[in-house]
Amino acid sequence: MEIAAVDAAAASSIAQRSGRVLAVTLRRRYGWRKSLSAQDRQIFFARLSAMLASRVGVSDSLKLIRDTFGGKIQEVAGRLLNFVEAGDDLGGAFAKVGAPEIPEATVALIRAGSRSGETWRAIKDAGDLEYQLASVRKGASSGLAMALGSFLFAGLTIVVSTLYVGPKIMQSSLIAGVNKQGSGVDIGWINLTADVVGYVMTALLSVGLLMWALASVGRRVAPVVADEVILKIPYYKDLVLARNAYITLYGLSLLVKAGVRTEEALRLAAVGAPPGALRRDLYGAARAVQTGRPWASALETFHATDRAALASAVDRQQIANTLENLARQYRDLYAQRLASFVPTLNLLSALFLSLAGGILFGESILPMLLAAKAIL
């Protein structure tokens, strides 16, 4: 039998439940292996959440899915079942399966919900989130590649036009003969325009690379400092931080709704939050509860209106509802920003591509037209 486990000892422990273990051999996988697709994940999440909501046991639900489905759904269900039978909760099992079968953000969302005891709801909402973002990302991925390719092609066109095509045309016998007659062909303003456009494109590319490094490398090296810098950049902060804010607020709302004390709910949400300013604020809010201060004011990562909405909630139910509404607000904000980001890049790339075409015309065709006019 094939078992998914963290090491040989864990695999042997799981296998002993089915009989006497004769040998444990590590099965190595080479080359490319197909992962669980988004469509299969939707089916898997829908079936699993429906059974868990109907009070079917976790192990029984996973066994039923493993035995009635085929392909990757059967494989993932079997791996989850092995981890659950080894003593992990469902959230921990999802974390051990991990990417590429289950995306990191989806795992975080399920683990946040499992702490409140409403794992079925977390799985259902994770499926809804993936479905909502999948349609946005489907066009975004291809649009982003097209925008980046167009931008780089425009830059390459400008470089080739000014450093090769333009000088070759100006050194031709036709242009040289016209210049000897005193009717000079001057395209200096074209070169100046090309230089200005090139500097602008270089600056934009540098800013884009800097922001990418800030969101990837910076948040790993110095997460709090990086988050504080990102929070000062309008629009970009929603692309980088809104999804994590949704996952954290969603988990916190489920914890509060399940009756967990506010201080403990904030601490658990901080433990599950990624390193950065949001985790720092959650720990600060937990300390504020201990000292009797308003904990909502410690959440400096969120907008002032969000803090005011939390501060105005008078009981546990209102706090849970407010947190849930804020979570969905950040989810929708992330989807909106992602949907509008690529069209903006495409528009910018189209602009520079048009300018590159004009510069190519000015470096190649325009000198010949000016020379023909001088001859006539």
Buried (B, 14 or more C-beta within 10 A) or exposed (E): EEBBBEEEEBBBBBBEEEEEEEEBEEEEEEEEEEEBEBEBBBBBBBBBBBBBBEEBEBEEBBBBBBEEBEEBBBBBBBBBBBBBBBEBBBBBBBBBBEEEBBBEBBBBBBBBBBBBBBBBBBBBBBBBBBBBBEEBBEEBEEBBEBBBEBBBBBBEBBEBBBEEBBEEBBEBEBBEEBBEEEEEBEBEEBBEBBEEBBEEBEEBBEEEEEBEEBBEEBBEEBBBBBBBBBBEEEEBBBBBBBBBBBBBBBBBBBBBBBEBEBBEBBBBBBEBBBBBBBBBBBBBBBBBBEEEEEBBBBBBBBEEEBBEBBBEBEEBEBBBBBBBEBBBBBBEBBBEBBBBBBEEBBEBBBBBBEBBBBBBEBBBEBBBEBBEEBEE
